[in-house]
Amino acid sequence: MTHRKVWQTSLVLAALLGGWPSISVATELRLVDALSLAATHHPSVKAKLAEVKAAQADLETAKWSRYPTVSTEATASGGRPQAALLVQQPLWAGGKIDAQNRLAQAQLTLAEASLQETRTSLMQQAGQQFFEMLRWHQRLEVARKTENEHRKLLELIQRRVVAEISPLTDQVLATARFQQAVTERIQFARSLQTAQLALQQLVGEPHTALKAPTRMALPPQDVGVAIEASKTHSAELLRWRTQQEVAQAQIDMAQAGLYPTVALAHRQNLGAQDNSTQANRTYLSLQFTPGPGLSVRSVAAAARSRLENSLQNTVVFERQLEQQVRTTLAELDALTQQVEPARLLVTATEDVVESYLRQYQIGKKNWLDVLNALRESAQAHYSALDVSSTTQSLQLRVMLLTGPMNSQALGLIHD
């Protein structure tokens, strides 16, 4: 993946997402909105954009090194002031100018890759926090319903105790389960608030309502294809590879320092010619500045060490990326197979609660069976919500790992 692809991806993302109108806090926050806000408005993105602009300016500066250098000098000889204009055009620099341009270009690519890496990381965090907040919001709704069910059961058993149909121990047990449901609801509300604050830090705006995506149309992917796609689109991998180019350019610059610079120069006197002690002239200039001692060799050796470091880190990251893709796809496959069983379990446990309550009223089930059935139903709801939320979160992670978040990728998220 070249730096142009990374930069084009960033521009497309900024144009696609940044051009949208600001999202009202009162409206439901969609997943696409959360991704767009994190990728375009976060301070880290703005800082990286400034780095890209600085690198672009450095590249323009490096390109000017091929052009003539104009300078002036003023001297006084025999009590007479004298000024001259000096123009120097480099002809040969031992590869130093080419190395400077390659270094500036590589640093621009590095800045662009760092920008895209930051955006991808922020979108991953925003997506994770979006589904985390959605999960706690849905859990809280189930907890409220469960609390209401326990309240109804408590009122039922209280009437039966007053009528001396049921023992007082059943009321004590129902009260304990009701208090447990209240505590659970409070804990979920606190977790929801924490997730909401974490998402707010990423998107920059407080949102209390989310709109869950109906589905994410992620096409099935072969593991090998997904790994190759992740290596192609990984901004972090591009960053490590570009650091190799930076180190190589630094090596070339250090080696070019061992050679002189040949330039075509022209000196033009300013003012009256009779006041000048030196005539106008055009000449070849030979400049050689190897630096103190053998420092050039030390600089080259340091650059070679950095090159080796970048090479090894690239290999390490490729292995980590491959393992990450394999693990994510395996987790996604396992969770996808659990979605339908979890949904069926919710339906089954709800039926069990209704059945046990009817049987309790005719004396075929005891009170503890009813309370346990209600608790199992709530746990089944929580499990189904966790499976669904984690599945969609993993689908988003696969999308971010294996391709750029452009208009085509965002179109796979159906609201």
C-alpha positions in Angstrom: 0.0 0.0 0.0 1.6 3.2 -1.1 1.4 6.5 0.8 -0.9 7.9 -1.9 -3.4 5.2 -1.1 -3.3 6.0 2.5 -3.6 9.7 1.9 -6.4 9.2 -0.6 -8.2 7.1 2.0 -7.8 9.8 4.5 -9.1 12.4 2.1 -12.1 10.3 1.1 -12.9 9.6 4.8 -12.6 13.3 5.7 -14.7 14.3 2.7 -17.3 11.6 3.3 -17.6 12.0 7.1 -16.3 15.5 7.8 -18.7 17.0 5.3 -21.8 15.8 7.2 -23.7 18.3 9.2 -23.2 18.2 13.0 -25.2 15.6 14.8 -27.8 16.9 17.3 -27.3 15.6 20.8 -31.1 15.0 21.0 -31.1 12.5 18.1 -30.1 8.9 18.3 -26.4 8.4 17.6 -25.8 5.9 14.8 -22.7 3.7 14.5 -21.6 5.5 11.3 -22.0 8.8 13.1 -19.8 7.7 16.0 -17.1 6.5 13.6 -17.3 9.8 11.6 -17.0 12.0 14.7 -14.1 10.1 16.1 -12.2 10.0 12.8 -12.6 13.7 11.9 -13.1 15.7 15.1 -10.8 14.1 17.7 -7.9 16.3 18.8 -5.5 13.4 17.9 -6.6 13.5 14.3 -6.2 17.3 14.1 -2.7 16.9 15.6 -1.8 14.3 13.0 -3.2 16.5 10.2 -0.8 19.2 11.4 2.1 16.8 11.2 1.1 15.9 7.6 1.0 19.6 6.6 4.4 20.1 8.2 5.8 17.1 6.3 4.4 18.4 3.1 6.2 21.7 3.7 9.4 19.9 4.5 9.1 18.0 1.1 8.6 21.3 -0.7 11.7 22.6 1.0 13.7 19.6 0.0 12.7 20.0 -3.6 14.0 23.5 -3.6 17.5 22.1 -2.9 17.9 21.5 -6.6 17.5 25.2 -7.4 20.2 27.9 -7.3 21.0 29.6 -4.0 21.2 33.3 -4.0 23.2 35.2 -1.3 24.8 38.6 -0.8 27.9 39.7 0.9 29.3 43.1 2.0 32.9 43.9 2.8 35.1 46.9 3.4 38.5 47.1 1.8 40.7 50.1 2.1 38.0 52.0 3.7 35.7 51.5 0.8 32.4 49.5 1.2 31.8 46.7 -1.4 28.8 44.5 -2.0 28.4 41.5 -4.2 25.7 39.0 -5.3 26.6 35.3 -5.3 24.5 32.7 -7.2 25.3 29.0 -6.8 23.7 26.1 -8.8 24.5 22.6 -7.5 25.7 20.3 -10.3 26.6 17.2 -8.4 26.4 16.4 -4.6 27.3 12.7 -4.5 23.6 11.8 -4.1 22.9 14.0 -1.1 20.1 16.0 -2.8 18.4 12.8 -4.0 18.7 11.3 -0.5 17.2 14.5 1.1 14.2 14.3 -1.2 13.7 10.6 -0.6 13.9 11.3 3.1 11.4 14.1 3.0 9.1 12.0 0.9 9.4 9.0 3.3 8.7 11.3 6.2 5.5 12.5 4.5 4.4 9.0 3.9 5.2 8.3 7.6 3.0 11.2 8.7 0.2 10.1 6.4 0.4 6.5 7.7 0.4 7.8 11.3 -2.7 9.8 10.5 -4.5 6.8 9.1 -3.4 4.7 12.0 -4.7 7.2 14.4 -8.1 7.3 12.6 -8.3 3.6 12.5 -7.5 3.3 16.2 -10.1 5.9 17.1 -12.7 4.2 15.0 -12.0 0.9 16.7 -12.3 2.5 20.1 -15.4 4.4 19.1 -17.0 1.2 17.7 -16.1 -0.8 20.8 -17.5 1.9 23.1 -20.6 2.3 21.0 -21.4 -1.4 21.3 -20.4 -1.4 25.0 -22.8 1.5 25.7 -25.5 -0.2 23.6 -25.0 -3.5 25.5 -25.4 -1.8 28.9 -28.4 0.2 27.7 -30.1 -3.0 26.5 -29.1 -4.8 29.7 -30.6 -2.0 31.7 -33.9 -2.3 29.9 -34.0 -6.0 30.7 -33.0 -5.3 34.3 -35.9 -2.9 34.6 -38.4 -5.4 33.2 -37.0 -8.1 35.5 -37.3 -5.7 38.5 -41.0 -5.1 37.6 -41.6 -8.8 37.3 -40.0 -9.4 40.7 -42.2 -6.5 42.1 -45.3 -8.2 40.7 -44.3 -11.6 42.2 -43.5 -9.9 45.6 -47.0 -8.3 45.6 -48.5 -11.6 44.7 -46.8 -13.5 47.5 -47.6 -10.7 50.0 -51.3 -11.2 49.2 -51.0 -14.9 49.6 -49.1 -14.5 52.9 -51.8 -12.1 54.2 -54.4 -14.6 53.2 -52.4 -17.3 55.0 -52.1 -19.3 51.8 -48.3 -19.2 51.5 -45.6 -19.2 54.3 -43.8 -16.0 55.3 -40.5 -17.6 54.1 -41.7 -17.3 50.6 -42.2 -13.5 51.1 -38.8 -13.2 52.5 -37.3 -15.0 49.6 -39.3 -12.8 47.1 -38.1 -9.7 48.9 -34.5 -10.8 48.7 -34.8 -11.5 45.0 -36.5 -8.2 44.4 -33.7 -6.3 46.2 -31.2 -8.2 44.1 -32.9 -7.1 41.0 -32.9 -3.5 42.2 -29.2 -3.7 42.9 -28.5 -5.2 39.5 -30.4 -2.4 37.8 -28.4 0.2 39.7 -25.1 -1.5 38.7 -26.1 -1.6 35.1 -27.1 2.1 35.2 -23.7 3.0 36.6 -21.9 0.9 33.9 -24.0 2.6 31.2 -23.0 6.0 32.5 -19.3 4.9 32.4 -19.6 3.7 28.8 -21.5 6.8 27.8 -18.7 9.0 29.2 -16.0 6.9 27.4 -17.9 7.3 24.1 -18.3 11.0 24.7 -14.5 11.4 25.0 -14.1 9.8 21.6 -16.9 11.5 19.6 -16.7 14.9 21.5 -20.4 15.1 22.1 -22.7 13.7 24.8 -25.3 11.2 23.6 -27.8 9.4 25.7 -29.6 7.5 23.0 -28.1 5.1 20.4 -29.5 3.6 17.3 -28.4 0.0 17.0 -27.5 -1.1 13.4 -30.0 -3.6 12.1 -27.2 -5.7 10.6 -23.7 -5.4 9.2 -23.4 -7.0 5.8 -19.9 -8.4 6.2 -19.2 -10.9 3.4 -17.7 -14.2 4.4 -13.9 -14.1 4.1 -11.3 -16.7 3.8 -8.6 -16.5 6.4 -5.8 -16.2 3.9 -7.5 -13.5 1.9 -8.3 -11.6 5.1 -4.7 -11.7 6.2 -3.4 -10.4 2.9 -6.1 -7.7 2.9 -5.1 -6.7 6.4 -1.4 -6.4 5.3 -2.4 -4.3 2.3 -4.5 -1.9 4.2 -2.7 -1.7 7.6 -1.4 1.8 8.2 0.7 0.6 11.1 2.5 -1.9 8.8 3.0 0.8 6.2 4.5 2.9 9.0 7.1 0.3 9.8 7.9 -0.2 6.1 8.3 3.5 5.6 10.7 3.7 8.5 12.9 1.4 6.5 12.9 4.0 3.7 13.7 6.7 6.2 16.6 4.8 7.5 17.9 4.0 4.0 17.7 7.6 3.0 19.6 8.6 6.1 22.3 6.0 5.2 22.5 7.5 1.7 22.8 11.0 3.1 25.6 10.0 5.4 27.5 8.2 2.6 27.0 11.3 0.3 28.7 13.3 3.0 32.0 11.6 2.1 31.9 13.3 -1.4 32.3 17.0 -2.3 29.6 19.1 -3.8 30.2 20.6 -7.2 28.4 23.8 -8.0 28.4 26.4 -10.8 28.8 29.8 -9.2 28.6 33.4 -10.4 29.8 36.5 -8.4 28.4 39.8 -9.5 29.6 43.0 -7.9 27.0 45.5 -6.8 27.7 49.2 -7.3 30.4 51.0 -9.2 33.0 48.7 -10.8 35.9 51.0 -10.0 35.3 50.5 -6.3 35.5 46.7 -6.5 38.7 44.9 -5.7 37.4 41.7 -7.3 36.1 41.3 -10.8 32.8 39.7 -11.8 33.4 36.0 -12.5 31.7 32.7 -13.1 33.4 29.6 -11.8 33.1 26.0 -10.6 32.9 25.7 -6.8 34.0 22.6 -4.9 32.7 22.3 -1.4 33.6 19.5 1.0 32.3 19.4 4.6 32.6 15.9 6.0 32.0 17.1 9.6 34.1 16.6 12.7 36.5 13.6 12.5 34.9 10.4 11.3 31.4 11.4 12.4 29.9 10.5 9.0 30.8 6.9 9.4 29.1 6.9 12.9 26.0 8.5 11.4 25.8 5.8 8.7 26.3 3.0 11.3 23.5 4.4 13.4 21.2 4.6 10.4 22.0 1.0 9.5 21.1 -0.1 13.0 17.8 1.8 12.7 17.2 0.1 9.4 17.7 -3.3 10.9 15.4 -2.4 13.8 12.7 -1.4 11.3 13.1 -4.6 9.4 12.7 -6.8 12.5 9.8 -4.8 13.8 8.1 -5.1 10.5 8.4 -8.9 10.7 7.1 -8.9 14.3 4.1 -6.8 13.4 3.2 -8.9 10.4 3.1 -11.9 12.7 1.0 -10.1 15.2 -1.4 -8.8 12.6 -1.8 -12.3 11.1 -2.5 -13.7 14.6 -5.0 -10.9 15.3 -6.9 -11.5 12.1 -7.0 -15.3 12.7 -8.2 -14.8 16.3 -10.8 -12.2 15.4 -12.3 -14.4 12.6 -12.3 -17.4 14.9 -14.1 -15.5 17.7 -16.6 -14.1 15.1 -17.3 -17.5 13.7 -17.9 -19.0 17.2 -20.2 -16.1 18.3 -22.1 -16.2 15.0 -23.0 -19.8 15.7 -24.3 -18.8 19.2 -26.7 -16.0 18.1 -29.6 -18.2 17.1 -29.3 -20.6 20.1 -29.1 -17.6 22.5 -32.3 -16.2 20.9 -34.1 -19.5 21.2 -33.0 -19.9 24.8 -34.6 -16.5 25.6 -37.9 -17.6 24.2 -37.7 -20.9 26.0 -36.9 -19.4 29.4 -39.8 -16.9 29.0 -42.1 -19.8 28.4 -40.8 -21.6 31.4 -41.5 -18.6 33.7 -45.1 -18.4 32.5 -45.5 -22.2 32.8 -44.0 -22.3 36.3 -46.2 -19.5 37.5 -49.3 -21.3 36.3 -48.2 -24.5 37.9 -47.4 -22.7 41.1 -50.9 -21.4 41.4 -52.3 -24.9 41.1 -49.7 -26.3 43.5 -47.5 -28.2 41.1 -44.4 -26.0 41.5 -43.0 -24.3 44.6 -42.2 -20.6 45.0 -38.5 -21.1 44.7 -38.9 -22.7 41.2 -40.8 -19.6 40.0 -38.1 -17.2 41.3 -35.3 -19.4 39.8 -37.0 -19.5 36.5 -37.3 -15.7 36.4 -33.6 -15.4 37.2 -32.7 -17.8 34.5 -34.8 -15.9 32.0 -33.0 -12.7 32.9 -29.6 -14.4 32.5 -30.6 -15.7 29.1 -31.6 -12.2 28.0 -28.2 -10.9 29.2 -26.3 -13.6 27.4 -28.2 -13.1 24.2 -27.5 -9.3 24.3 -23.8 -9.9 25.0 -23.5 -12.4 22.1 -25.3 -10.0 19.7 -23.3 -6.9 20.7 -20.0 -8.7 20.7 -20.7 -10.2 17.3 -21.4 -6.8 15.7 -18.3 -5.4 17.5 -16.1 -8.2 16.0 -17.7 -7.6 12.5 -16.6 -4.0 12.7 -13.2 -5.0 13.9 -12.8 -7.3 10.8 -13.9 -4.4 8.6 -11.3 -2.1 10.0 -8.6 -4.8 9.8 -9.2 -5.9 6.3 -10.1 -2.7 4.4 -10.3 1.1 4.4 -13.4 2.7 6.0 -14.6 4.3 2.8 -18.1 4.8 1.4 -18.3 1.2 0.3 -17.3 -0.1 3.7 -19.7 2.2 5.5 -22.5 1.1 3.2 -22.2 -2.4 4.8 -23.5 -0.9 8.1 -27.3 -0.9 7.8 -29.3 1.2 10.2 
